[in-house]
Amino acid sequence: MNFDELKLFLDEKFEEYNHHRFIETDPIQIPHQFTSKEDIEIIGFLIATIAWGNRKSILKSSEKVVNYLEGEPYNFILNHTENDLKKIERCVHRTFNSEDLIYFIKSLQNIYKNRGGLEKIFSTHKDESNTFYAIERFRKVFFEILPLQRTQKHVSSPLKNSSSKRINMYLRWMVRKDNKGVDFGLWQSISPSQLMCPLDIHSGNTARTLKLLNRNQNDWKSVVELTNNLKKFDKDDPVKYDYSLFGLGVFENFVNKFK
């Protein structure tokens, strides 16, 4: 496909998958159960953190997290007691366990009581072309309270060349805004043009098939390459094409059609 054909193809797939029915099978359905900004951004962050592996398993674990927070994420973060934390069972989701979730809860309490909330911590500077430094600044704040070594692996670092897929997905949820009602568009402190495309095995393989990505690794360098190529199609909202790449990879088995 030439440039115009590829843009048309990606735009069509974006319209197809950026649809309310997408919510029904995606972890984003969990924060859609809430209405207040703080509830959505807190539970969204926790659910994005455990969004790896089998999707049914993710959703099952997500409901467990909601129950641990007693259905009121913001209130629980601010007002939980040590006895509340003792109710959290050992396994939360795969390698993310009670020790990790308890640290997340305590760190989020620090962020909301002393640091102005998640949006403020993740905010970008106008001269920053992407969220690289915003994520690193967030990690520094997130682990400022007695950081647990084992828990740090659950908040990825682009400085260490991680693709930071789950954080980029979370930021897409919070920042992108259109009339489709999938992403929330709650945050004004990051421009959609600064977002980076969530990159996993599905979107990565689809992007390589479409010649949008040359690197074989799914790392931060590949995220930059892919996002820069997507900006050629829409410089103001490049990560909208995450819907196209992910949908083609997961729902249409697109890559195997070219083998």
C-alpha positions as a Markdown table, in Angstrom:
| # | Residue | x | y | z |
|---|---|---|---|---|
| 1 | Met | 0.0 | 0.0 | 0.0 |
| 2 | Asn | 1.1 | 3.5 | -0.7 |
| 3 | Phe | 0.8 | 6.3 | 1.9 |
| 4 | Asp | -2.7 | 7.3 | 1.0 |
| 5 | Glu | -4.0 | 3.8 | 0.9 |
| 6 | Leu | -2.4 | 2.9 | 4.2 |
| 7 | Lys | -3.8 | 6.0 | 5.9 |
| 8 | Leu | -7.3 | 5.2 | 4.6 |
| 9 | Phe | -6.9 | 1.6 | 5.8 |
| 10 | Leu | -5.7 | 2.6 | 9.2 |
| 11 | Asp | -8.4 | 5.3 | 9.5 |
| 12 | Glu | -11.1 | 2.7 | 8.6 |
| 13 | Lys | -9.8 | 0.3 | 11.2 |
| 14 | Phe | -9.7 | 3.0 | 13.8 |
| 15 | Glu | -13.3 | 3.8 | 13.2 |
| 16 | Glu | -14.2 | 0.1 | 13.4 |
| 17 | Tyr | -12.5 | -0.6 | 16.7 |
| 18 | Asn | -12.8 | 2.8 | 18.5 |
| 19 | His | -16.4 | 1.8 | 19.3 |
| 20 | His | -18.4 | 1.3 | 22.4 |
| 21 | Arg | -18.6 | -2.4 | 21.8 |
| 22 | Phe | -14.8 | -2.5 | 22.2 |
| 23 | Ile | -15.3 | -1.8 | 25.9 |
| 24 | Glu | -17.1 | -5.1 | 26.4 |
| 25 | Thr | -14.0 | -7.2 | 26.0 |
| 26 | Asp | -11.3 | -4.9 | 27.2 |
| 27 | Pro | -9.9 | -4.1 | 30.6 |
| 28 | Ile | -11.0 | -0.5 | 30.1 |
| 29 | Gln | -14.5 | -1.7 | 31.0 |
| 30 | Ile | -13.5 | -1.6 | 34.7 |
| 31 | Pro | -12.8 | 2.2 | 35.0 |
| 32 | His | -16.0 | 2.7 | 32.9 |
| 33 | Gln | -17.9 | 1.4 | 35.9 |
| 34 | Phe | -17.1 | 4.7 | 37.7 |
| 35 | Thr | -18.0 | 8.3 | 37.2 |
| 36 | Ser | -15.8 | 10.5 | 39.3 |
| 37 | Lys | -12.4 | 11.7 | 37.9 |
| 38 | Glu | -10.4 | 10.4 | 40.9 |
| 39 | Asp | -12.1 | 6.9 | 40.9 |
| 40 | Ile | -11.6 | 6.5 | 37.2 |
| 41 | Glu | -7.9 | 7.5 | 37.2 |
| 42 | Ile | -7.0 | 5.5 | 40.3 |
| 43 | Ile | -8.8 | 2.2 | 39.3 |
| 44 | Gly | -7.6 | 2.8 | 35.7 |
| 45 | Phe | -4.0 | 2.9 | 36.8 |
| 46 | Leu | -4.3 | -0.2 | 38.9 |
| 47 | Ile | -6.1 | -2.2 | 36.2 |
| 48 | Ala | -3.7 | -1.0 | 33.5 |
| 49 | Thr | -0.9 | -2.3 | 35.7 |
| 50 | Ile | -2.2 | -5.8 | 35.8 |
| 51 | Ala | -3.3 | -5.8 | 32.1 |
| 52 | Trp | -1.2 | -8.6 | 30.8 |
| 53 | Gly | -1.9 | -12.2 | 30.0 |
| 54 | Asn | -5.3 | -13.8 | 29.2 |
| 55 | Arg | -8.0 | -11.1 | 29.0 |
| 56 | Lys | -10.6 | -13.1 | 30.9 |
| 57 | Ser | -8.0 | -13.6 | 33.7 |
| 58 | Ile | -7.3 | -9.8 | 33.7 |
| 59 | Leu | -11.0 | -9.0 | 34.1 |
| 60 | Lys | -11.4 | -11.5 | 36.9 |
| 61 | Ser | -8.4 | -10.1 | 38.7 |
| 62 | Ser | -9.6 | -6.6 | 38.1 |
| 63 | Glu | -12.9 | -7.3 | 39.8 |
| 64 | Lys | -10.9 | -8.6 | 42.7 |
| 65 | Val | -9.0 | -5.3 | 42.9 |
| 66 | Val | -12.3 | -3.4 | 42.8 |
| 67 | Asn | -13.6 | -5.5 | 45.7 |
| 68 | Tyr | -10.4 | -4.9 | 47.7 |
| 69 | Leu | -11.0 | -1.2 | 47.3 |
| 70 | Glu | -14.6 | -1.7 | 48.5 |
| 71 | Gly | -16.0 | -0.3 | 45.2 |
| 72 | Glu | -14.7 | 3.2 | 46.1 |
| 73 | Pro | -11.2 | 3.6 | 44.9 |
| 74 | Tyr | -10.6 | 7.2 | 45.9 |
| 75 | Asn | -12.2 | 6.9 | 49.3 |
| 76 | Phe | -10.3 | 3.7 | 50.0 |
| 77 | Ile | -6.9 | 5.2 | 48.9 |
| 78 | Leu | -7.4 | 8.2 | 51.2 |
| 79 | Asn | -9.0 | 6.5 | 54.2 |
| 80 | His | -8.0 | 2.8 | 54.4 |
| 81 | Thr | -6.8 | 1.2 | 57.6 |
| 82 | Glu | -4.1 | -1.4 | 58.2 |
| 83 | Asn | -7.0 | -3.9 | 58.9 |
| 84 | Asp | -8.4 | -3.1 | 55.4 |
| 85 | Leu | -5.0 | -4.0 | 53.9 |
| 86 | Lys | -4.9 | -7.3 | 55.8 |
| 87 | Lys | -7.9 | -8.5 | 53.8 |
| 88 | Ile | -5.9 | -8.5 | 50.5 |
| 89 | Glu | -5.0 | -12.1 | 49.7 |
| 90 | Arg | -1.6 | -13.2 | 48.5 |
| 91 | Cys | -2.2 | -13.5 | 44.8 |
| 92 | Val | -3.8 | -10.6 | 43.0 |
| 93 | His | -2.9 | -11.2 | 39.4 |
| 94 | Arg | -0.1 | -13.6 | 38.3 |
| 95 | Thr | 3.2 | -12.1 | 39.7 |
| 96 | Phe | 1.4 | -9.0 | 41.1 |
| 97 | Asn | 0.6 | -10.0 | 44.7 |
| 98 | Ser | -0.7 | -8.5 | 47.9 |
| 99 | Glu | 2.6 | -7.0 | 48.8 |
| 100 | Asp | 2.6 | -5.1 | 45.5 |
| 101 | Leu | -1.0 | -3.9 | 45.7 |
| 102 | Ile | -0.5 | -2.7 | 49.3 |
| 103 | Tyr | 2.5 | -0.7 | 48.2 |
| 104 | Phe | 0.5 | 0.8 | 45.3 |
| 105 | Ile | -2.3 | 1.7 | 47.7 |
| 106 | Lys | 0.1 | 3.4 | 50.1 |
| 107 | Ser | 2.0 | 5.2 | 47.3 |
| 108 | Leu | -1.3 | 6.4 | 45.7 |
| 109 | Gln | -2.3 | 7.8 | 49.1 |
| 110 | Asn | 0.9 | 9.7 | 49.3 |
| 111 | Ile | 0.3 | 11.0 | 45.7 |
| 112 | Tyr | -3.2 | 12.2 | 46.5 |
| 113 | Lys | -2.5 | 13.6 | 49.9 |
| 114 | Asn | 0.9 | 15.2 | 49.3 |
| 115 | Arg | 1.5 | 15.4 | 45.6 |
| 116 | Gly | -1.6 | 16.7 | 44.0 |
| 117 | Gly | -2.9 | 13.5 | 42.4 |
| 118 | Leu | -2.0 | 11.3 | 39.4 |
| 119 | Glu | -2.7 | 13.9 | 36.7 |
| 120 | Lys | -0.3 | 16.4 | 38.2 |
| 121 | Ile | 2.5 | 13.8 | 38.6 |
| 122 | Phe | 2.1 | 12.6 | 35.0 |
| 123 | Ser | 1.9 | 16.1 | 33.5 |
| 124 | Thr | 4.3 | 16.9 | 30.7 |
| 125 | His | 6.2 | 20.1 | 29.9 |
| 126 | Lys | 5.3 | 21.9 | 26.7 |
| 127 | Asp | 8.8 | 21.5 | 25.2 |
| 128 | Glu | 8.6 | 17.7 | 25.6 |
| 129 | Ser | 7.8 | 15.9 | 22.4 |
| 130 | Asn | 6.6 | 12.7 | 24.3 |
| 131 | Thr | 5.9 | 11.2 | 27.7 |
| 132 | Phe | 9.4 | 9.8 | 28.3 |
| 133 | Tyr | 10.3 | 12.3 | 31.1 |
| 134 | Ala | 6.8 | 12.4 | 32.4 |
| 135 | Ile | 6.9 | 8.6 | 33.1 |
| 136 | Glu | 10.3 | 8.8 | 34.7 |
| 137 | Arg | 9.2 | 11.7 | 36.9 |
| 138 | Phe | 6.1 | 9.7 | 37.9 |
| 139 | Arg | 8.3 | 6.6 | 38.8 |
| 140 | Lys | 10.5 | 8.7 | 41.0 |
| 141 | Val | 7.5 | 10.0 | 43.0 |
| 142 | Phe | 5.8 | 6.6 | 43.0 |
| 143 | Phe | 8.7 | 4.9 | 44.6 |
| 144 | Glu | 9.7 | 7.7 | 47.0 |
| 145 | Ile | 8.1 | 5.9 | 50.0 |
| 146 | Leu | 10.2 | 3.0 | 51.1 |
| 147 | Pro | 10.4 | 1.4 | 47.6 |
| 148 | Leu | 10.1 | -2.3 | 47.4 |
| 149 | Gln | 12.5 | -3.8 | 45.0 |
| 150 | Arg | 10.1 | -6.5 | 43.8 |
| 151 | Thr | 7.4 | -4.0 | 43.1 |
| 152 | Gln | 9.4 | -1.7 | 40.9 |
| 153 | Lys | 9.2 | -4.2 | 38.0 |
| 154 | His | 5.4 | -3.4 | 37.8 |
| 155 | Val | 6.0 | 0.2 | 36.8 |
| 156 | Ser | 8.2 | 0.1 | 33.7 |
| 157 | Ser | 10.9 | 2.5 | 32.8 |
| 158 | Pro | 11.5 | 3.9 | 29.3 |
| 159 | Leu | 14.9 | 5.0 | 30.6 |
| 160 | Lys | 15.7 | 1.3 | 30.8 |
| 161 | Asn | 14.3 | 0.9 | 27.2 |
| 162 | Ser | 11.1 | -0.7 | 28.3 |
| 163 | Ser | 8.2 | -0.2 | 25.9 |
| 164 | Ser | 6.1 | 0.8 | 28.9 |
| 165 | Lys | 3.1 | -0.6 | 27.1 |
| 166 | Arg | 0.7 | -0.6 | 30.1 |
| 167 | Ile | 1.6 | 3.0 | 31.2 |
| 168 | Asn | 1.2 | 4.2 | 27.6 |
| 169 | Met | -2.1 | 2.4 | 27.4 |
| 170 | Tyr | -3.2 | 4.0 | 30.7 |
| 171 | Leu | -2.2 | 7.5 | 29.4 |
| 172 | Arg | -4.2 | 6.9 | 26.3 |
| 173 | Trp | -7.2 | 6.1 | 28.4 |
| 174 | Met | -6.8 | 9.3 | 30.5 |
| 175 | Val | -5.8 | 11.8 | 27.7 |
| 176 | Arg | -7.5 | 10.9 | 24.4 |
| 177 | Lys | -10.9 | 12.4 | 23.9 |
| 178 | Asp | -13.3 | 12.0 | 21.0 |
| 179 | Asn | -17.0 | 11.4 | 20.7 |
| 180 | Lys | -16.7 | 7.6 | 20.7 |
| 181 | Gly | -16.7 | 7.2 | 24.5 |
| 182 | Val | -14.0 | 4.6 | 24.8 |
| 183 | Asp | -11.1 | 6.7 | 26.1 |
| 184 | Phe | -11.9 | 9.1 | 28.9 |
| 185 | Gly | -10.1 | 12.3 | 28.0 |
| 186 | Leu | -10.1 | 13.4 | 31.6 |
| 187 | Trp | -6.6 | 15.0 | 31.7 |
| 188 | Gln | -5.6 | 18.3 | 30.2 |
| 189 | Ser | -2.0 | 18.3 | 31.4 |
| 190 | Ile | -0.8 | 16.1 | 28.5 |
| 191 | Ser | -1.5 | 16.7 | 24.8 |
| 192 | Pro | -2.7 | 13.8 | 22.7 |
| 193 | Ser | 0.2 | 14.7 | 20.4 |
| 194 | Gln | 2.7 | 13.8 | 23.1 |
| 195 | Leu | 1.3 | 10.3 | 23.7 |
| 196 | Met | 3.2 | 7.2 | 22.7 |
| 197 | Cys | 1.7 | 4.2 | 21.1 |
| 198 | Pro | 1.2 | 1.2 | 23.4 |
| 199 | Leu | 3.4 | -1.6 | 21.9 |
| 200 | Asp | 2.9 | -5.3 | 22.5 |
| 201 | Ile | 3.4 | -8.4 | 20.5 |
| 202 | His | 0.1 | -7.9 | 18.6 |
| 203 | Ser | 0.4 | -4.3 | 17.6 |
| 204 | Gly | 4.2 | -4.7 | 17.0 |
| 205 | Asn | 3.8 | -7.6 | 14.6 |
| 206 | Thr | 1.0 | -5.8 | 12.8 |
| 207 | Ala | 3.1 | -2.6 | 12.5 |
| 208 | Arg | 6.0 | -4.6 | 11.1 |
| 209 | Thr | 3.7 | -6.2 | 8.5 |
| 210 | Leu | 2.5 | -2.8 | 7.5 |
| 211 | Lys | 6.1 | -1.5 | 7.3 |
| 212 | Leu | 5.5 | 1.0 | 10.1 |
| 213 | Leu | 8.2 | -0.6 | 12.3 |
| 214 | Asn | 11.5 | -2.0 | 11.4 |
| 215 | Arg | 13.0 | -2.9 | 14.7 |
| 216 | Asn | 12.5 | -6.5 | 15.9 |
| 217 | Gln | 12.4 | -5.7 | 19.6 |
| 218 | Asn | 9.3 | -4.3 | 21.4 |
| 219 | Asp | 11.2 | -1.7 | 23.4 |
| 220 | Trp | 11.1 | 2.1 | 23.8 |
| 221 | Lys | 13.2 | 2.7 | 20.7 |
| 222 | Ser | 10.6 | 0.8 | 18.7 |
| 223 | Val | 7.8 | 2.8 | 20.4 |
| 224 | Val | 9.5 | 6.0 | 19.3 |
| 225 | Glu | 9.9 | 4.7 | 15.7 |
| 226 | Leu | 6.3 | 3.5 | 15.5 |
| 227 | Thr | 4.8 | 6.6 | 17.0 |
| 228 | Asn | 6.8 | 8.9 | 14.7 |
| 229 | Asn | 5.6 | 7.0 | 11.7 |
| 230 | Leu | 2.0 | 7.2 | 13.0 |
| 231 | Lys | 2.4 | 10.9 | 13.4 |
| 232 | Lys | 2.7 | 11.1 | 9.6 |
| 233 | Phe | -1.0 | 10.1 | 9.4 |
| 234 | Asp | -2.2 | 12.2 | 12.3 |
| 235 | Lys | 0.4 | 14.4 | 14.1 |
| 236 | Asp | -2.2 | 15.6 | 16.7 |
| 237 | Asp | -3.5 | 12.2 | 17.7 |
| 238 | Pro | -1.1 | 9.5 | 16.6 |
| 239 | Val | -2.1 | 6.9 | 19.2 |
| 240 | Lys | -5.6 | 6.6 | 17.9 |
| 241 | Tyr | -4.0 | 4.1 | 15.5 |
| 242 | Asp | -3.4 | 1.8 | 18.5 |
| 243 | Tyr | -7.0 | 0.7 | 17.9 |
| 244 | Ser | -6.2 | -0.2 | 14.3 |
| 245 | Leu | -3.0 | -2.1 | 15.1 |
| 246 | Phe | -4.4 | -3.9 | 18.1 |
| 247 | Gly | -7.7 | -4.8 | 16.4 |
| 248 | Leu | -6.0 | -6.1 | 13.3 |
| 249 | Gly | -3.6 | -8.2 | 15.4 |
| 250 | Val | -6.0 | -9.6 | 18.0 |
| 251 | Phe | -9.3 | -9.8 | 16.2 |
| 252 | Glu | -8.4 | -10.3 | 12.6 |
| 253 | Asn | -5.2 | -12.4 | 12.8 |
| 254 | Phe | -3.8 | -9.9 | 10.3 |
| 255 | Val | -0.2 | -11.0 | 10.4 |
| 256 | Asn | -0.8 | -14.6 | 9.6 |
| 257 | Lys | -2.7 | -13.6 | 6.4 |
| 258 | Phe | 0.7 | -12.5 | 5.0 |
| 259 | Lys | 2.6 | -15.7 | 5.8 |
